[in-house]
Amino acid sequence: MAQTPDEPLTLTVHSLPQLDQASARDAASTRAGRWKMLALLLVSAAPVIASYFTYYVIRPEGRRNYGELIDPQRPLPVFSGRDAQGRPVPLTALKDQWLLISVADSTCGEACQQHLYLQRQLRETLGKEKDRLDWVWLRTGDAALPEPLRQATAAARVLQVDAEQLATWLVPAPGHRIEDHLYLVDPLGNWMMRFPAPLDPKQAKRDLDRLMRAAAFWDHPGRPNDAAPAPTR
């Protein structure tokens, strides 16, 4: 039988499948959407970042804070207090306002009453800006509030809280008790300043004025959708 001469081995190269054009367009659109969302977030956060940069970093020579800045800042805790009607109120519901906080037992002795008075006065001295700051009393203990004290704090946000839970968030200066200070929380919900004890109202007022000015272009009175609990009566 006649033999067929050997033929060279041939390879057939098949072209790779083309990427579906619609899928490519979808992928490009998704990437563009992510970049737009990131840009929107940066634009929204820019005023907050700028105001804090102004207050914390760009400080004229010789400028000093009276209150002690908390570093790192500590966000509002997730536990709840109880209002005058006994309803649970998450502490996180207090955010979106500046908070000037005092802590004291519900029996509210002389030091407690002095702090409540100073809180009210500091808020009032802010004038038209006072609606950007809430006067807050976090009271511990189970004693019922006498009616005169309830009326005196009608404009405050008064919440009964557990002392042990509160101590995991607010911390006094060395050698002091948690009740000795006033504490400042920013509208983002971060504890960011602790005022010295005993308090010098004039210097505390200066700190509040500076912070209000630094945040004026992004911070506004009130809370979105009226989410905050109503003041106790």
Secondary structure as UniProt FT lines:
FT   HELIX           21..56
FT   TURN            61..62
FT   STRAND          68..75
FT   STRAND          80..82
FT   TURN            84..85
FT   STRAND          88..90
FT   HELIX           91..94
FT   STRAND          98..105
FT   TURN            106..107
FT   HELIX           110..124
FT   TURN            125..126
FT   HELIX           127..132
FT   STRAND          133..140
FT   HELIX           147..152
FT   TURN            153..155
FT   STRAND          157..160
FT   HELIX           163..166
FT   TURN            167..169
FT   TURN            174..175
FT   HELIX           178..180
FT   STRAND          182..185
FT   TURN            187..188
FT   STRAND          190..194
FT   HELIX           201..214
FT   TURN            215..218
FT   HELIX           224..226
//
